[in-house]
Amino acid sequence: MMQVTEQSALSVSAMVKDAAYLDQAVEEVFSLMLGASVAVVDGGVTMDPASETLTAVIGLAGALSGACTVQARANTAMHMTSRMVGMDVTEVDDGVLDGLGEISNMLAGAWKSKIPPLNADCLLSVPTVVTGTRYTVHRQPPVFLVERNYRLNDHVFTVRVYGEIQ
């Protein structure tokens, strides 16, 4: 495993905090895997507490300790999965959970590949998907957090990458 020096840690720190890398990763994954374009949504997005929400989590370990999450309403996760598999999906089932997990996995991989010091020295976990109508994802306060909201047609979802450089 590569040892992150103090000088390279400063460079990596600036890169992981730069939302442009996340935007590039999201654009690439959605263009290549879903045949869709996305746009950054300025301002906050409110998730209806009565609407089922899904959050896919990918753990990051090695040169970086943290996670990448993709949070979407159920209808958005179904829309993403429908685009990915090329057929209508009408209910949240194992296929939708797997689809959102795979999208989060691709996003985390694409994001870390944009940051050369992380590409080989940051490992990804298997995706975990949490579903429900009211839940909170708890985490230790991160050293860095990049959070962006994106629009896919009429659907909005949130991608977060957070953690600390080791």
C-alpha positions as CSV (number, residue, x, y, z in Angstrom):
1,M,0.0,0.0,0.0
2,M,1.3,3.5,-0.9
3,Q,2.3,5.6,2.1
4,V,0.7,9.0,1.9
5,T,3.3,11.7,2.7
6,E,2.4,15.0,4.3
7,Q,2.8,16.8,0.9
8,S,0.7,14.3,-1.0
9,A,-1.9,14.3,1.7
10,L,-2.4,18.0,1.1
11,S,-2.9,17.4,-2.6
12,V,-5.2,14.4,-2.0
13,S,-7.2,16.4,0.5
14,A,-7.8,19.2,-2.0
15,M,-8.8,16.6,-4.7
16,V,-11.2,14.7,-2.5
17,K,-13.0,17.9,-1.5
18,D,-13.3,19.1,-5.1
19,A,-16.9,18.4,-6.2
20,A,-15.8,18.5,-9.9
21,Y,-14.4,14.9,-9.6
22,L,-17.7,13.7,-8.2
23,D,-19.6,15.5,-11.0
24,Q,-17.4,13.9,-13.6
25,A,-17.9,10.4,-12.1
26,V,-21.7,10.8,-11.9
27,E,-21.8,12.1,-15.5
28,E,-19.7,9.2,-16.8
29,V,-21.6,6.4,-15.0
30,F,-25.0,7.7,-15.9
31,S,-24.0,8.3,-19.5
32,L,-22.3,4.9,-20.1
33,M,-24.4,2.6,-17.9
34,L,-27.9,4.2,-18.1
35,G,-27.7,6.1,-21.3
36,A,-28.8,9.3,-19.5
37,S,-27.5,12.7,-18.7
38,V,-27.7,14.2,-15.3
39,A,-27.6,17.8,-14.1
40,V,-26.4,19.2,-10.7
41,V,-29.3,20.5,-8.7
42,D,-28.4,23.7,-6.9
43,G,-29.7,24.1,-3.3
44,G,-31.0,21.5,-0.9
45,V,-33.3,18.6,-1.8
46,T,-35.9,17.6,0.7
47,M,-36.8,13.9,1.0
48,D,-40.5,13.4,1.8
49,P,-40.4,11.6,5.2
50,A,-43.5,9.6,4.1
51,S,-41.9,8.4,0.9
52,E,-39.8,5.2,1.0
53,T,-36.1,6.1,0.6
54,L,-33.2,3.9,-0.4
55,T,-29.6,4.6,0.5
56,A,-26.8,2.5,-1.0
57,V,-23.5,2.6,0.9
58,I,-20.0,1.6,-0.3
59,G,-17.3,1.6,2.3
60,L,-13.9,3.1,1.4
61,A,-10.7,1.7,3.0
62,G,-7.0,2.0,2.6
63,A,-5.5,5.4,1.7
64,L,-9.0,6.8,2.6
65,S,-11.4,5.7,5.3
66,G,-15.0,6.6,4.6
67,A,-18.0,5.9,2.4
68,C,-19.8,6.8,-0.7
69,T,-23.6,6.9,-0.5
70,V,-26.3,7.3,-3.1
71,Q,-29.7,8.3,-1.6
72,A,-32.9,8.3,-3.7
73,R,-36.7,7.9,-3.3
74,A,-38.1,4.5,-4.3
75,N,-39.5,5.8,-7.6
76,T,-36.1,7.3,-8.5
77,A,-34.3,4.0,-7.7
78,M,-36.8,2.2,-9.8
79,H,-36.3,4.6,-12.7
80,M,-32.5,4.2,-12.5
81,T,-32.8,0.5,-12.5
82,S,-35.3,0.5,-15.4
83,R,-32.8,2.6,-17.4
84,M,-29.9,0.3,-16.5
85,V,-31.7,-3.0,-17.4
86,G,-33.7,-1.7,-20.3
87,M,-37.2,-2.7,-19.0
88,D,-39.9,-1.2,-16.7
89,V,-39.5,-1.8,-13.0
90,T,-42.6,-1.2,-11.0
91,E,-41.8,-2.2,-7.5
92,V,-38.8,-2.1,-5.2
93,D,-37.5,-5.7,-5.3
94,D,-34.1,-7.4,-5.1
95,G,-33.4,-6.2,-8.6
96,V,-33.8,-2.5,-7.6
97,L,-31.7,-3.0,-4.5
98,D,-29.0,-4.7,-6.6
99,G,-29.3,-2.0,-9.2
100,L,-28.9,0.9,-6.8
101,G,-26.0,-1.0,-5.1
102,E,-24.3,-1.5,-8.4
103,I,-24.8,2.2,-9.4
104,S,-23.2,3.3,-6.1
105,N,-20.3,0.8,-6.6
106,M,-19.7,2.2,-10.1
107,L,-19.9,5.8,-8.8
108,A,-17.4,5.1,-6.0
109,G,-15.0,3.4,-8.4
110,A,-15.3,6.1,-11.0
111,W,-14.7,8.8,-8.3
112,K,-11.6,7.2,-6.8
113,S,-10.2,6.6,-10.3
114,K,-10.2,10.4,-10.9
115,I,-7.8,10.8,-7.9
116,P,-4.6,8.9,-8.8
117,P,-3.2,8.5,-5.2
118,L,-6.5,6.8,-4.3
119,N,-7.0,4.7,-7.4
120,A,-4.8,1.7,-6.4
121,D,-4.7,2.3,-2.7
122,C,-8.3,2.7,-1.8
123,L,-10.5,-0.4,-1.7
124,L,-14.3,-0.6,-2.0
125,S,-16.6,-2.7,0.1
126,V,-19.6,-4.7,-1.2
127,P,-22.7,-2.4,-1.5
128,T,-25.2,-2.3,1.3
129,V,-28.7,-0.9,0.7
130,V,-30.9,0.5,3.5
131,T,-34.6,1.1,2.8
132,G,-37.4,2.6,4.7
133,T,-39.6,5.6,5.2
134,R,-37.8,7.2,8.2
135,Y,-34.2,6.5,9.0
136,T,-31.0,8.3,9.6
137,V,-27.5,7.2,8.5
138,H,-25.2,7.8,11.4
139,R,-21.4,8.3,10.9
140,Q,-18.5,9.7,12.7
141,P,-17.9,13.4,11.8
142,P,-15.9,13.2,8.5
143,V,-12.8,15.2,7.8
144,F,-14.2,15.9,4.4
145,L,-17.7,15.7,2.9
146,V,-18.6,16.2,-0.8
147,E,-22.4,16.2,-1.2
148,R,-24.2,16.9,-4.5
149,N,-27.8,16.6,-5.7
150,Y,-28.4,15.5,-9.2
151,R,-31.4,15.4,-11.5
152,L,-32.1,12.5,-13.8
153,N,-35.2,13.5,-15.9
154,D,-37.8,14.4,-13.2
155,H,-36.0,12.4,-10.5
156,V,-33.5,13.8,-7.9
157,F,-30.9,11.8,-6.0
158,T,-28.0,12.7,-3.7
159,V,-24.5,11.4,-3.8
160,R,-22.1,11.8,-0.8
161,V,-18.5,10.9,-0.4
162,Y,-17.0,11.4,3.0
163,G,-14.2,10.3,5.3
164,E,-10.6,11.0,6.1
165,I,-7.3,10.5,4.5
166,Q,-5.2,7.9,6.3
